[in-house]
């Protein structure tokens, strides 16, 4: 659940936070979305909540290896 009007930004770890949001919500909303974020060199992503509190559940549903086949 969310406690305040806010937004989440998901981005590659080790990079600057972009100026766009990945998900927007109003207080009390429960919602879901599919977001594709490249992994950083450490194999992680960064998540930023702009305000209030929000419970997050993050699942890795797939992985695309861009290296040679």
Biopython code that builds the backbone (N, CA, C, O; Angstrom):
import numpy as np
from Bio.PDB.StructureBuilder import StructureBuilder

atoms = [
    (1, "UNK", "N", (0.846, -1.188, 0.000)),
    (1, "UNK", "CA", (0.000, 0.000, 0.000)),
    (1, "UNK", "C", (0.878, 1.233, 0.000)),
    (1, "UNK", "O", (2.050, 1.188, 0.372)),
    (2, "UNK", "N", (0.296, 2.314, -0.417)),
    (2, "UNK", "CA", (1.005, 3.579, -0.509)),
    (2, "UNK", "C", (0.404, 4.582, 0.467)),
    (2, "UNK", "O", (-0.806, 4.578, 0.695)),
    (3, "UNK", "N", (1.239, 5.437, 1.044)),
    (3, "UNK", "CA", (0.756, 6.373, 2.056)),
    (3, "UNK", "C", (0.551, 7.791, 1.525)),
    (3, "UNK", "O", (-0.086, 8.610, 2.188)),
    (4, "UNK", "N", (1.077, 8.088, 0.346)),
    (4, "UNK", "CA", (0.978, 9.448, -0.192)),
    (4, "UNK", "C", (1.025, 9.406, -1.713)),
    (4, "UNK", "O", (1.486, 8.428, -2.300)),
    (5, "UNK", "N", (0.555, 10.454, -2.336)),
    (5, "UNK", "CA", (0.696, 10.583, -3.784)),
    (5, "UNK", "C", (2.192, 10.633, -4.088)),
    (5, "UNK", "O", (2.919, 11.437, -3.505)),
    (6, "UNK", "N", (2.650, 9.776, -4.996)),
    (6, "UNK", "CA", (4.082, 9.699, -5.248)),
    (6, "UNK", "C", (4.342, 8.989, -6.568)),
    (6, "UNK", "O", (3.426, 8.693, -7.334)),
    (7, "UNK", "N", (5.621, 8.727, -6.806)),
    (7, "UNK", "CA", (6.014, 7.943, -7.976)),
    (7, "UNK", "C", (7.281, 7.159, -7.666)),
    (7, "UNK", "O", (8.063, 7.516, -6.784)),
    (8, "UNK", "N", (7.456, 6.090, -8.416)),
    (8, "UNK", "CA", (8.623, 5.224, -8.302)),
    (8, "UNK", "C", (9.438, 5.364, -9.574)),
    (8, "UNK", "O", (8.891, 5.402, -10.676)),
    (9, "UNK", "N", (10.744, 5.440, -9.411)),
    (9, "UNK", "CA", (11.646, 5.413, -10.551)),
    (9, "UNK", "C", (12.540, 4.199, -10.393)),
    (9, "UNK", "O", (13.220, 4.055, -9.377)),
    (10, "UNK", "N", (12.545, 3.327, -11.389)),
    (10, "UNK", "CA", (13.430, 2.156, -11.423)),
    (10, "UNK", "C", (14.483, 2.430, -12.482)),
    (10, "UNK", "O", (14.160, 2.823, -13.603)),
    (11, "UNK", "N", (15.757, 2.220, -12.119)),
    (11, "UNK", "CA", (16.827, 2.518, -13.065)),
    (11, "UNK", "C", (18.050, 1.639, -12.800)),
    (11, "UNK", "O", (18.188, 1.038, -11.735)),
    (12, "UNK", "N", (18.917, 1.585, -13.784)),
    (12, "UNK", "CA", (20.124, 0.768, -13.714)),
    (12, "UNK", "C", (21.010, 1.249, -12.571)),
    (12, "UNK", "O", (21.311, 2.440, -12.488)),
    (13, "UNK", "N", (21.433, 0.347, -11.691)),
    (13, "UNK", "CA", (22.296, 0.751, -10.579)),
    (13, "UNK", "C", (23.625, 1.251, -11.133)),
    (13, "UNK", "O", (24.110, 0.778, -12.161)),
    (14, "UNK", "N", (24.199, 2.220, -10.424)),
    (14, "UNK", "CA", (25.467, 2.787, -10.852)),
    (14, "UNK", "C", (25.312, 3.906, -11.875)),
    (14, "UNK", "O", (26.310, 4.458, -12.340)),
    (15, "UNK", "N", (24.061, 4.251, -12.237)),
    (15, "UNK", "CA", (23.820, 5.352, -13.168)),
    (15, "UNK", "C", (23.035, 6.441, -12.464)),
    (15, "UNK", "O", (22.506, 6.233, -11.372)),
    (16, "UNK", "N", (22.963, 7.599, -13.092)),
    (16, "UNK", "CA", (22.185, 8.704, -12.521)),
    (16, "UNK", "C", (20.694, 8.404, -12.629)),
    (16, "UNK", "O", (20.232, 7.792, -13.592)),
    (17, "UNK", "N", (19.964, 8.847, -11.628)),
    (17, "UNK", "CA", (18.512, 8.664, -11.650)),
    (17, "UNK", "C", (17.912, 9.499, -12.773)),
    (17, "UNK", "O", (18.179, 10.698, -12.858)),
    (18, "UNK", "N", (17.103, 8.886, -13.638)),
    (18, "UNK", "CA", (16.476, 9.657, -14.710)),
    (18, "UNK", "C", (15.378, 10.574, -14.167)),
    (18, "UNK", "O", (14.914, 10.396, -13.041)),
    (19, "UNK", "N", (14.973, 11.537, -14.961)),
    (19, "UNK", "CA", (13.948, 12.486, -14.546)),
    (19, "UNK", "C", (12.535, 12.027, -14.853)),
    (19, "UNK", "O", (11.602, 12.828, -14.804)),
    (20, "UNK", "N", (12.361, 10.747, -15.169)),
    (20, "UNK", "CA", (11.033, 10.214, -15.477)),
    (20, "UNK", "C", (10.649, 9.161, -14.448)),
    (20, "UNK", "O", (11.511, 8.553, -13.814)),
    (21, "UNK", "N", (9.352, 8.953, -14.290)),
    (21, "UNK", "CA", (8.875, 7.952, -13.340)),
    (21, "UNK", "C", (8.529, 6.659, -14.068)),
    (21, "UNK", "O", (8.226, 6.661, -15.261)),
    (22, "UNK", "N", (8.581, 5.562, -13.331)),
    (22, "UNK", "CA", (8.215, 4.253, -13.865)),
    (22, "UNK", "C", (6.797, 3.866, -13.466)),
    (22, "UNK", "O", (6.150, 3.080, -14.159)),
    (23, "UNK", "N", (6.308, 4.413, -12.348)),
    (23, "UNK", "CA", (4.989, 4.077, -11.825)),
    (23, "UNK", "C", (4.513, 5.247, -10.966)),
    (23, "UNK", "O", (5.283, 5.786, -10.170)),
    (24, "UNK", "N", (3.256, 5.640, -11.123)),
    (24, "UNK", "CA", (2.669, 6.751, -10.364)),
    (24, "UNK", "C", (1.452, 6.255, -9.593)),
    (24, "UNK", "O", (0.717, 5.395, -10.078)),
    (25, "UNK", "N", (1.232, 6.806, -8.368)),
    (25, "UNK", "CA", (0.080, 6.352, -7.585)),
    (25, "UNK", "C", (-0.469, 7.456, -6.700)),
    (25, "UNK", "O", (0.159, 8.492, -6.480)),
    (26, "UNK", "N", (-1.677, 7.187, -6.199)),
    (26, "UNK", "CA", (-2.361, 8.041, -5.231)),
    (26, "UNK", "C", (-2.357, 7.329, -3.878)),
    (26, "UNK", "O", (-2.143, 6.117, -3.837)),
    (27, "UNK", "N", (-2.584, 8.038, -2.773)),
    (27, "UNK", "CA", (-2.589, 7.400, -1.453)),
    (27, "UNK", "C", (-3.562, 6.224, -1.391)),
    (27, "UNK", "O", (-4.685, 6.309, -1.890)),
    (28, "UNK", "N", (-3.126, 5.141, -0.781)),
    (28, "UNK", "CA", (-3.969, 3.978, -0.569)),
    (28, "UNK", "C", (-4.079, 3.033, -1.746)),
    (28, "UNK", "O", (-4.687, 1.971, -1.614)),
    (29, "UNK", "N", (-3.523, 3.372, -2.876)),
    (29, "UNK", "CA", (-3.624, 2.497, -4.049)),
    (29, "UNK", "C", (-2.710, 1.283, -3.933)),
    (29, "UNK", "O", (-1.625, 1.340, -3.355)),
    (30, "UNK", "N", (-3.189, 0.192, -4.502)),
    (30, "UNK", "CA", (-2.376, -1.009, -4.703)),
    (30, "UNK", "C", (-2.409, -1.280, -6.198)),
    (30, "UNK", "O", (-3.482, -1.460, -6.774)),
    (31, "UNK", "N", (-1.254, -1.310, -6.823)),
    (31, "UNK", "CA", (-1.208, -1.493, -8.268)),
    (31, "UNK", "C", (0.043, -2.244, -8.675)),
    (31, "UNK", "O", (0.946, -2.467, -7.869)),
    (32, "UNK", "N", (0.080, -2.632, -9.942)),
    (32, "UNK", "CA", (1.235, -3.363, -10.452)),
    (32, "UNK", "C", (1.585, -2.854, -11.839)),
    (32, "UNK", "O", (0.785, -2.188, -12.495)),
    (33, "UNK", "N", (2.781, -3.178, -12.266)),
    (33, "UNK", "CA", (3.236, -2.768, -13.579)),
    (33, "UNK", "C", (4.399, -3.669, -13.988)),
    (33, "UNK", "O", (5.046, -4.292, -13.146)),
    (34, "UNK", "N", (4.650, -3.725, -15.275)),
    (34, "UNK", "CA", (5.834, -4.406, -15.789)),
    (34, "UNK", "C", (6.809, -3.335, -16.252)),
    (34, "UNK", "O", (6.473, -2.486, -17.078)),
    (35, "UNK", "N", (8.010, -3.384, -15.717)),
    (35, "UNK", "CA", (9.032, -2.395, -16.039)),
    (35, "UNK", "C", (10.291, -3.154, -16.444)),
    (35, "UNK", "O", (10.711, -4.077, -15.745)),
    (36, "UNK", "N", (10.889, -2.775, -17.558)),
    (36, "UNK", "CA", (12.136, -3.403, -18.009)),
    (36, "UNK", "C", (13.278, -2.456, -17.684)),
    (36, "UNK", "O", (13.309, -1.318, -18.152)),
    (37, "UNK", "N", (14.228, -2.941, -16.869)),
    (37, "UNK", "CA", (15.369, -2.135, -16.446)),
    (37, "UNK", "C", (16.639, -2.961, -16.622)),
    (37, "UNK", "O", (16.722, -4.065, -16.083)),
    (38, "UNK", "N", (17.627, -2.461, -17.358)),
    (38, "UNK", "CA", (18.889, -3.181, -17.471)),
    (38, "UNK", "C", (19.592, -3.266, -16.113)),
    (38, "UNK", "O", (19.527, -2.331, -15.315)),
    (39, "UNK", "N", (20.249, -4.371, -15.862)),
    (39, "UNK", "CA", (21.020, -4.530, -14.632)),
    (39, "UNK", "C", (22.308, -3.724, -14.724)),
    (39, "UNK", "O", (22.880, -3.568, -15.803)),
    (40, "UNK", "N", (22.754, -3.217, -13.585)),
    (40, "UNK", "CA", (24.029, -2.508, -13.530)),
    (40, "UNK", "C", (25.186, -3.491, -13.481)),
    (40, "UNK", "O", (24.965, -4.702, -13.474)),
    (41, "UNK", "N", (26.413, -2.992, -13.448)),
    (41, "UNK", "CA", (27.586, -3.862, -13.401)),
    (41, "UNK", "C", (27.603, -4.788, -12.180)),
    (41, "UNK", "O", (28.245, -5.838, -12.199)),
    (42, "UNK", "N", (26.891, -4.388, -11.119)),
    (42, "UNK", "CA", (26.812, -5.203, -9.904)),
    (42, "UNK", "C", (25.638, -6.176, -9.941)),
    (42, "UNK", "O", (25.385, -6.880, -8.964)),
    (43, "UNK", "N", (24.910, -6.221, -11.082)),
    (43, "UNK", "CA", (23.778, -7.131, -11.220)),
    (43, "UNK", "C", (22.522, -6.650, -10.523)),
    (43, "UNK", "O", (21.631, -7.451, -10.237)),
    (44, "UNK", "N", (22.431, -5.346, -10.241)),
    (44, "UNK", "CA", (21.304, -4.814, -9.481)),
    (44, "UNK", "C", (20.614, -3.669, -10.229)),
    (44, "UNK", "O", (21.131, -3.143, -11.215)),
    (45, "UNK", "N", (19.438, -3.305, -9.731)),
    (45, "UNK", "CA", (18.733, -2.108, -10.181)),
    (45, "UNK", "C", (18.517, -1.216, -8.961)),
    (45, "UNK", "O", (18.559, -1.692, -7.827)),
    (46, "UNK", "N", (18.289, 0.061, -9.191)),
    (46, "UNK", "CA", (17.993, 1.007, -8.119)),
    (46, "UNK", "C", (16.526, 1.390, -8.183)),
    (46, "UNK", "O", (15.954, 1.511, -9.266)),
    (47, "UNK", "N", (15.917, 1.581, -7.012)),
    (47, "UNK", "CA", (14.515, 1.974, -6.915)),
    (47, "UNK", "C", (14.435, 3.235, -6.063)),
    (47, "UNK", "O", (15.051, 3.313, -5.000)),
    (48, "UNK", "N", (13.665, 4.235, -6.537)),
    (48, "UNK", "CA", (13.512, 5.495, -5.812)),
    (48, "UNK", "C", (12.036, 5.807, -5.660)),
    (48, "UNK", "O", (11.306, 5.871, -6.649)),
    (49, "UNK", "N", (11.588, 6.004, -4.411)),
    (49, "UNK", "CA", (10.219, 6.428, -4.110)),
    (49, "UNK", "C", (10.278, 7.909, -3.749)),
    (49, "UNK", "O", (10.992, 8.294, -2.823)),
    (50, "UNK", "N", (9.529, 8.744, -4.479)),
    (50, "UNK", "CA", (9.612, 10.197, -4.321)),
    (50, "UNK", "C", (9.007, 10.720, -3.024)),
    (50, "UNK", "O", (9.398, 11.795, -2.571)),
    (51, "UNK", "N", (8.064, 10.001, -2.407)),
    (51, "UNK", "CA", (7.461, 10.524, -1.193)),
    (51, "UNK", "C", (6.587, 9.513, -0.489)),
    (51, "UNK", "O", (6.088, 8.571, -1.105)),
    (52, "UNK", "N", (6.402, 9.711, 0.804)),
    (52, "UNK", "CA", (5.581, 8.788, 1.579)),
    (52, "UNK", "C", (6.243, 7.427, 1.693)),
    (52, "UNK", "O", (7.461, 7.299, 1.567)),
    (53, "UNK", "N", (5.431, 6.427, 1.931)),
    (53, "UNK", "CA", (5.957, 5.066, 2.011)),
    (53, "UNK", "C", (5.177, 4.179, 1.056)),
    (53, "UNK", "O", (4.015, 4.437, 0.743)),
    (54, "UNK", "N", (5.845, 3.129, 0.603)),
    (54, "UNK", "CA", (5.213, 2.172, -0.310)),
    (54, "UNK", "C", (5.852, 0.814, -0.092)),
    (54, "UNK", "O", (7.075, 0.712, 0.010)),
    (55, "UNK", "N", (5.048, -0.218, -0.021)),
    (55, "UNK", "CA", (5.545, -1.584, 0.040)),
    (55, "UNK", "C", (5.771, -2.047, -1.393)),
    (55, "UNK", "O", (4.876, -1.943, -2.232)),
    (56, "UNK", "N", (6.958, -2.555, -1.671)),
    (56, "UNK", "CA", (7.291, -3.000, -3.027)),
    (56, "UNK", "C", (7.576, -4.488, -3.042)),
    (56, "UNK", "O", (8.202, -5.020, -2.126)),
    (57, "UNK", "N", (7.118, -5.149, -4.075)),
    (57, "UNK", "CA", (7.482, -6.542, -4.349)),
    (57, "UNK", "C", (8.088, -6.545, -5.741)),
    (57, "UNK", "O", (7.438, -6.138, -6.704)),
    (58, "UNK", "N", (9.319, -7.000, -5.853)),
    (58, "UNK", "CA", (10.036, -6.982, -7.132)),
    (58, "UNK", "C", (10.366, -8.414, -7.519)),
    (58, "UNK", "O", (10.976, -9.154, -6.747)),
    (59, "UNK", "N", (9.960, -8.790, -8.708)),
    (59, "UNK", "CA", (10.249, -10.125, -9.237)),
    (59, "UNK", "C", (11.087, -10.005, -10.494)),
    (59, "UNK", "O", (10.876, -9.108, -11.311)),
    (60, "UNK", "N", (12.031, -10.904, -10.642)),
    (60, "UNK", "CA", (12.771, -10.999, -11.898)),
    (60, "UNK", "C", (12.083, -12.068, -12.725)),
    (60, "UNK", "O", (12.055, -13.242, -12.359)),
    (61, "UNK", "N", (11.525, -11.633, -13.856)),
    (61, "UNK", "CA", (10.760, -12.549, -14.687)),
    (61, "UNK", "C", (11.557, -13.075, -15.866)),
    (61, "UNK", "O", (11.128, -14.020, -16.527)),
    (62, "UNK", "N", (12.682, -12.494, -16.133)),
    (62, "UNK", "CA", (13.465, -12.951, -17.274)),
    (62, "UNK", "C", (14.780, -12.212, -17.324)),
    (62, "UNK", "O", (14.996, -11.237, -16.604)),
    (63, "UNK", "N", (15.643, -12.684, -18.174)),
    (63, "UNK", "CA", (16.944, -12.079, -18.345)),
    (63, "UNK", "C", (17.340, -12.234, -19.794)),
    (63, "UNK", "O", (17.202, -13.315, -20.367)),
    (64, "UNK", "N", (17.832, -11.160, -20.394)),
    (64, "UNK", "CA", (18.277, -11.187, -21.782)),
    (64, "UNK", "C", (19.782, -10.955, -21.777)),
    (64, "UNK", "O", (20.241, -9.907, -21.324)),
    (65, "UNK", "N", (20.543, -11.902, -22.267)),
    (65, "UNK", "CA", (21.987, -11.776, -22.360)),
    (65, "UNK", "C", (22.320, -11.162, -23.722)),
    (65, "UNK", "O", (22.051, -11.765, -24.761)),
    (66, "UNK", "N", (22.902, -9.974, -23.711)),
    (66, "UNK", "CA", (23.217, -9.291, -24.954)),
    (66, "UNK", "C", (24.550, -9.725, -25.536)),
    (66, "UNK", "O", (24.971, -9.208, -26.571)),
    (67, "UNK", "N", (25.221, -10.668, -24.885)),
    (67, "UNK", "CA", (26.531, -11.126, -25.349)),
    (67, "UNK", "C", (26.420, -12.057, -26.550)),
    (67, "UNK", "O", (25.318, -12.358, -27.010)),
    (68, "UNK", "N", (27.575, -12.515, -27.061)),
    (68, "UNK", "CA", (27.593, -13.407, -28.217)),
    (68, "UNK", "C", (26.901, -14.733, -27.916)),
    (68, "UNK", "O", (26.901, -15.208, -26.780)),
    (69, "UNK", "N", (26.323, -15.308, -28.935)),
    (69, "UNK", "CA", (25.601, -16.576, -28.782)),
    (69, "UNK", "C", (26.536, -17.742, -28.984)),
    (69, "UNK", "O", (26.113, -18.895, -28.895)),
]
sb = StructureBuilder()
sb.init_structure("model")
sb.init_model(0)
sb.init_chain("A")
sb.init_seg("    ")
for serial, (resi, resn, name, xyz) in enumerate(atoms, 1):
    if name == "N":
        sb.init_residue(resn, " ", resi, " ")
    sb.init_atom(name, np.array(xyz, "f"), 0.0, 1.0, " ", f" {name:<3s}", serial, name[0])
structure = sb.get_structure()
